[in-house]
C-alpha cells in the first residue's frame, strides 16, 4: 500500500492553485500527512546592465526579491491558516528559482511522497493540456503526482 507521510503542494496563488491546496489539505488529513506549501519566486530576466541594478537607483533586484519573498510568506501563511483540516501539520516554504526545477528539488530534498499540483497556474496555457510547470513536474519527478484539473 502507498504510504503518504509528506505532501508537497506548489502554490502560485492562482484560483487553480487554491483548488489544489484544498485537495492537498483533504489528502493530508486522510493520511495524517505533513503538508508542505511551496511558493517559487521566479528570477527576473535581465536585459543588460549590472546584475543587481535595473532602472532607477532606488530599485535593486535584491530588494525586489526580498519584497517578493516577504509578500509570498504572508500569502502562504494566510493560505496555511485557511486550511480546514491539516493546518497543524502544514508548513510553508518560499524559494527562488525556476518553478518546475525548484519543485522537483524540494520534493527530493524533503522526501515527499506525493505532489499535488494544479494543471495550470498563473501562466495559463489554457490551449494545452497541462501547464508547462505541471508537465515538467510530472515528467521528471520520482514520486507520484496528482494533477488537479482546471475548470473555468
N, C-alpha and C positions, 0 to 999 in steps of 0.2 A: 504494500500500500504506500502511496505517496505521502511522505512526511513533510508538512509545511510548517516551518518554525519561524521563517522570516520572509516577509513580502515587501517587495520594492515597488513603489508607485511613483513614476515621474510625474511632476506637476508643472504645467506651464500657465496655469490659471485660466485656461480657456474653459468654456462650458463643457466641452467633451472631457477634459481632464478632470473636472469636478465630478462627472459621472463615473469615471474610472476610480476616483477616490472613494465614492460611495460603495462601489463593488469591492474594492480592496478592504474597506472598513468591515463590510459584511463577512468577507472571507477570513480576515484576521480574527474576527470574533468567533466564527465557527471552528477555526483551527487553533484558537488560543495562541495565535502567532503574533510576533512583533511586526509592526507596520512601519516602514521607513518611507517617509515622503521626501522626495528629492526634487530640487529645482536646479537647473543648469543655466548659468549666465553665459550666453554666447559671446565670443570675442567680437570687438568692433573691427570691421575691416578697415585697414589704413590705406589711404590713397596718397602716400607721400608724407614728407615732413618727419619730424622726430617721433620716435616710438611712444613717448609719453605725452606729447602735446598735439593738439588738433584745434585749430581755430583760435578764439580769444585766449588771452593769457590766463584768465580765471578758470578755464576748462582744462582739466587733465584727464587722461584715460584712467589713471589710478583713482582719482576722486570719483569719476563716473562709476567705475566698477564697485567701489566701496559703497556708494549710494544705492546702486542696484542690489548689492548684497543685503544691505540693511532693509530695503523695501521688500525683498523676497523673503527675508527672515520673518518680517512682520506678517506678510500674507500667509506664509506657511504655518506660523503659529495660529493664526485665525482659522486656517483650514484644519489644523490638528484639533483646535478647540471645538470645531463644528462636527467632529466625528461623533456618530451616535453610539458606537459600540466599543471601539478599541482605543479610545483616547489615552487610557493609562498605559497601553503597550505600544504607543506610537512615538516616533522621534522624527525630527526634521533635519535636513542637511541641504546646504547650498554650496555648489561648487562652480568653478569657472572652466569653460572648455566647450567643445562641440558636443551637442546633446547626446547623440547616439553613443559616441565614444565614452563619454562620462558615465552614462547609464550602465554600459557594459563594464566599465572599470569598477564602479561602485558595487555592482551586482557581484562581481568576482571577489572584491576586497571584503565585502560584508557577508559573503557566503549565503546569498539569498536563495530561497527555494522556489520562488515564483515572482515573476514581474507582471504587474497589471498595468497596462498602458492603453490610452485612447488610440484608436486607429488613426485619428488625425488630431492635430493640435492647432496652435496659433497660425502655423504656416498654411493651413488649409489643405491644399492638394485634393480638393473635392472631386476632381476629374479622374483621379486614380484610385485604386483600391485602398491601400494603406498609405498613410503619410510616410514621407521619406525616413523620418526618425524611427517610427514604429517598425517599418520594414527592415531597416538596418539592425534594430534590436532583435527582431525575430530571426533574421538570417545568421547573426553572429553570436548569440548567447549560448551558454551551456546549460541553462535551466529553462523550464517551461515558461511560456509567455501566454498570458490571457489578454487578447486584444478586445477592447470594448468598442462595439460599432458606434459610429457617429450618425445619428439620425437627426434631421432638422425638420 
